[in-house]
């Protein structure tokens, strides 16, 4: 039995589709019944038989912070993919991020140890990598610096990784993947899927930074290969290509038949924007849209290397232009 946490998210739902399409016995955790529609929507992108595949999954309502619910979820499980996480750069959500990303991962690790799970695959992020570069690229050897001005999301994902490594010291076999920005179809209301909706409505500005991109299908393929391999206690960056934001947003806009952005949002404009967003949050209590760390990432030039994983598994990545065109086609059909 394979257990997947975060089965209603982008990575989790695509992972589930791959597993059940290959007749794997799968159990998946969900917290909100309404979110199950996300998984169905993803399945529906790739097959008319989505209801049958969806119903072949053993769904368990559980919270990774609830020990009792997790105890049942782990019964008779052999392998675990831990995809559940909270993604937010809002400083005021730091305590919630710590609970879900760090404490939740610690619970998953502890249950893996207690139930003698053969192997755990944890989905982390390139946000946990240090800024030290090797030949111009950030690699798995780039060391995290706690003294840097790290985002709350990065801090809690790094803390989650420490829980996984702690588990390996106690006998757990595990692998960690550090994906860049993951592009995938089916979930259009938030995440990268929502970028296609925004592009269709019109994006006026691009920023001066760079972005590491990868197709969700490639992330899932590599996760499965790693879990089924003899590789243990290693981490791998998953970035297919490093693009400028200008190229990314213009390609995205053209893919949904919209006008491409032509104006550069300067660093000073973004500084003013996140300050204004902070003030709006303080006055109204509305959630943050643009934070200091997010604004800085939009203007920073950072390049990631996936050489380690391509050598270890002899895999290649789907070209990002092909990925964007594919997702846009599915979006326009569903829209």
C-alpha positions in Angstrom: 0.0 0.0 0.0 1.3 3.5 -1.0 0.2 6.5 1.1 0.1 10.0 -0.4 -0.4 13.1 1.8 -1.6 16.2 0.1 -3.6 14.3 -2.4 -5.8 17.2 -3.4 -2.8 19.5 -4.3 -1.2 19.9 -7.7 1.7 17.5 -7.1 -0.4 15.0 -5.0 -3.2 14.8 -7.5 -0.9 14.3 -10.5 1.0 11.7 -8.5 -2.2 9.9 -7.7 -3.2 9.9 -11.3 0.1 8.3 -12.3 0.0 5.7 -9.6 -3.6 4.5 -10.1 -3.1 4.6 -13.9 -0.4 2.0 -13.3 -2.6 -0.1 -11.1 -0.9 0.7 -7.8 -2.7 0.2 -4.5 -3.0 3.7 -3.1 -4.4 5.4 0.0 -4.6 9.2 0.0 -5.2 11.7 2.8 -7.5 14.7 2.4 -8.7 17.3 4.9 -11.6 19.0 3.1 -14.2 17.2 1.1 -14.6 20.2 -1.2 -10.9 19.9 -2.2 -11.5 16.4 -3.6 -12.9 18.2 -6.6 -9.3 19.4 -7.3 -8.2 15.8 -7.8 -11.1 15.0 -10.0 -10.5 18.1 -12.1 -6.8 17.0 -12.6 -7.8 13.5 -13.6 -10.4 14.9 -16.0 -7.6 16.7 -17.9 -6.1 13.4 -19.0 -8.9 10.8 -19.2 -12.7 10.5 -19.6 -12.4 7.6 -17.2 -11.5 9.9 -14.3 -14.4 8.8 -12.0 -13.3 5.1 -12.1 -9.7 6.0 -11.4 -10.6 8.5 -8.7 -12.8 5.8 -7.0 -9.9 3.3 -7.0 -8.2 5.4 -4.4 -8.8 4.7 -0.8 -9.5 8.1 0.6 -8.9 8.8 4.3 -10.0 12.0 5.9 -7.1 13.0 8.1 -5.0 15.9 9.3 -1.2 15.5 9.5 -1.5 17.3 12.8 -4.0 14.8 14.2 -2.2 11.7 15.6 -5.3 9.6 15.9 -6.3 10.1 12.3 -2.7 9.5 11.1 -2.5 6.2 13.0 -5.3 4.8 10.9 -4.0 6.3 7.6 -0.6 4.5 8.1 -2.1 1.1 8.6 -0.6 -1.5 6.3 1.4 1.2 4.4 4.7 0.3 2.8 5.8 3.5 1.0 4.9 7.2 1.7 4.9 10.3 -0.5 4.6 13.4 1.7 3.3 16.2 -0.5 1.1 18.0 2.0 2.3 21.5 2.9 1.1 25.1 3.4 2.6 27.5 0.8 2.5 31.1 1.9 5.0 34.0 2.1 2.8 36.0 4.5 4.8 36.7 7.8 1.6 36.8 9.9 1.0 33.1 9.0 4.4 32.0 10.4 2.9 30.0 13.3 0.4 28.2 11.0 3.3 27.5 8.6 5.4 26.0 11.4 2.5 23.8 12.6 1.7 22.3 9.2 5.2 22.2 7.5 7.4 21.4 10.5 5.2 19.7 13.1 3.1 17.9 10.4 6.2 16.6 8.7 7.6 15.5 12.1 4.4 13.5 12.7 4.7 11.9 9.2 8.3 10.9 9.9 7.5 9.5 13.3 4.7 7.3 11.9 7.1 6.2 9.1 9.5 5.1 11.8 6.9 3.4 14.0 5.3 1.5 11.1 8.7 0.5 9.6 7.9 2.2 6.2 10.4 1.1 3.6 10.9 4.5 2.1 9.7 8.1 2.3 9.7 10.7 -0.5 9.4 14.3 0.8 8.5 17.2 -1.5 10.4 20.2 -0.3 11.3 23.4 -2.3 14.3 25.2 -3.9 13.4 27.8 -1.2 15.4 25.8 1.3 18.7 26.0 -0.7 21.5 28.4 0.2 22.5 31.2 -2.0 26.1 29.9 -2.5 26.7 29.2 -6.2 28.8 26.7 -8.0 29.9 27.7 -11.5 27.0 30.2 -11.5 24.4 27.7 -10.4 22.8 26.8 -7.1 23.2 23.1 -6.4 22.4 20.6 -3.7 25.6 21.6 -2.0 24.6 25.2 -1.6 24.4 25.5 2.1 21.4 27.1 3.9 22.3 30.2 5.9 20.0 30.8 8.8 21.4 34.4 9.1 20.0 35.3 5.7 16.8 37.2 5.4 14.8 34.1 4.6 11.1 34.0 4.0 8.7 32.4 6.5 7.9 29.7 3.9 11.6 28.9 3.4 12.3 28.7 7.1 9.5 26.2 7.7 10.3 24.1 4.7 13.9 23.9 5.8 12.7 22.9 9.3 10.6 20.2 7.7 13.7 18.9 5.9 15.5 18.7 9.2 12.7 16.5 10.5 13.2 14.1 7.5 17.0 14.1 8.0 16.4 13.4 11.7 14.3 10.4 10.7 17.1 9.1 8.5 19.4 9.2 11.6 16.9 7.0 13.3 16.8 4.4 10.6 14.3 5.8 8.0 15.2 5.6 4.3 14.2 8.8 2.6 14.7 11.0 -0.4 13.9 14.7 -0.8 13.1 16.6 -3.9 13.5 20.3 -4.2 11.3 21.5 -7.1 11.3 24.9 -8.6 8.0 26.5 -9.6 5.8 23.6 -10.7 3.6 24.0 -13.7 0.5 21.8 -14.1 -3.1 21.7 -15.3 -6.4 21.1 -13.6 -6.3 23.4 -10.6 -7.1 26.9 -11.9 -8.2 28.8 -8.8 -4.8 29.1 -7.1 -1.2 28.2 -7.6 0.5 28.2 -10.9 -2.8 27.2 -12.6 -4.2 30.5 -11.6 -1.5 32.3 -13.6 -3.2 31.1 -16.8 -6.4 32.7 -15.7 -4.6 35.9 -14.8 -2.7 35.9 -18.1 -6.0 35.5 -20.0 -7.4 38.6 -18.2 -4.2 40.5 -19.0 -0.8 41.0 -17.4 0.7 44.4 -17.9 4.1 44.1 -16.2 7.0 41.8 -16.0 9.9 41.9 -13.5 13.7 41.7 -14.0 14.4 38.4 -12.1 14.6 34.8 -13.1 12.5 31.8 -12.3 13.2 28.0 -12.1 10.5 26.0 -13.8 9.4 22.4 -14.2 6.4 20.4 -15.4 4.4 18.6 -12.7 4.6 15.4 -14.7 8.4 15.5 -14.5 8.3 16.1 -10.8 6.0 13.1 -10.3 8.0 10.9 -12.7 11.2 11.6 -10.8 9.6 11.1 -7.4 8.4 7.6 -8.4 11.8 6.7 -9.9 13.5 7.8 -6.7 11.2 5.9 -4.5 11.5 2.7 -6.6 15.3 3.0 -6.8 18.0 2.0 -4.4 18.9 5.7 -3.8 18.4 6.7 -0.1 19.1 9.7 2.0 19.7 12.1 -0.9 18.2 15.3 -2.1 17.6 16.5 -5.7 16.9 19.8 -7.3 14.2 19.6 -9.9 14.4 22.5 -12.3 14.0 21.9 -16.0 14.9 25.4 -17.2 15.8 28.8 -15.7 13.8 31.6 -17.5 13.5 35.3 -17.1 10.2 36.5 -15.8 9.8 38.5 -19.0 10.1 35.4 -21.1 7.8 33.4 -18.8 5.0 35.9 -18.5 5.1 36.8 -22.2 5.0 33.1 -23.2 2.2 32.5 -20.7 0.1 35.3 -22.1 0.6 34.3 -25.7 -0.4 30.7 -24.9 -3.9 31.8 -23.8 -4.2 34.2 -26.8 -3.7 37.3 -24.6 -1.6 40.4 -25.1 1.9 39.9 -23.7 3.2 42.3 -21.0 5.6 44.9 -22.3 6.3 47.1 -19.2 9.1 46.4 -16.7 8.0 46.7 -13.0 11.2 48.2 -11.4 12.5 47.2 -8.0 11.5 50.6 -6.7 7.9 50.1 -7.9 7.7 46.6 -6.3 9.1 48.1 -3.1 6.3 50.7 -3.1 3.8 48.0 -3.9 4.7 45.6 -1.1 4.8 48.5 1.4 1.3 49.6 0.2 0.1 46.0 0.5 1.4 45.8 4.0 -0.4 48.9 5.0 -3.6 47.6 3.4 -3.3 44.4 5.4 -2.8 46.4 8.6 -5.8 48.6 8.0 -8.3 46.1 6.6 -6.9 42.7 7.8 -7.0 41.4 4.2 -4.5 38.7 3.3 -1.2 39.8 1.8 -0.7 39.6 -1.9 2.8 40.9 -2.2 5.4 40.6 0.5 8.9 41.9 0.9 10.5 38.5 0.2 8.2 37.8 -2.8 9.1 41.2 -4.3 12.8 40.5 -3.8 12.5 37.1 -5.5 10.8 38.7 -8.5 13.8 40.9 -9.2 16.6 38.5 -8.2 18.6 36.5 -10.8 19.1 32.9 -9.5 20.0 29.8 -11.6 19.5 26.2 -10.4 21.2 23.1 -11.6 19.5 19.7 -11.9 22.6 17.9 -13.1 22.6 15.6 -10.0 19.2 14.1 -10.7 19.8 13.8 -14.5 23.0 11.8 -13.8 21.5 9.7 -11.1 18.3 8.6 -13.0 19.3 9.4 -16.6 16.2 11.5 -17.1 15.4 14.4 -19.3 12.9 17.2 -18.7 10.0 18.4 -20.8 10.8 21.7 -22.5 9.0 24.5 -20.7 7.6 26.0 -23.9 6.0 22.6 -24.6 4.7 22.4 -21.0 3.1 25.9 -21.1 1.5 25.2 -24.5 0.1 21.9 -23.2 -1.4 23.4 -20.0 -2.8 26.4 -21.9 -4.5 24.0 -24.3 -6.1 22.1 -21.4 -7.1 25.4 -19.7 -8.8 26.8 -22.8 -10.7 23.6 -23.3 -11.9 23.5 -19.7 -12.6 27.2 -19.6 
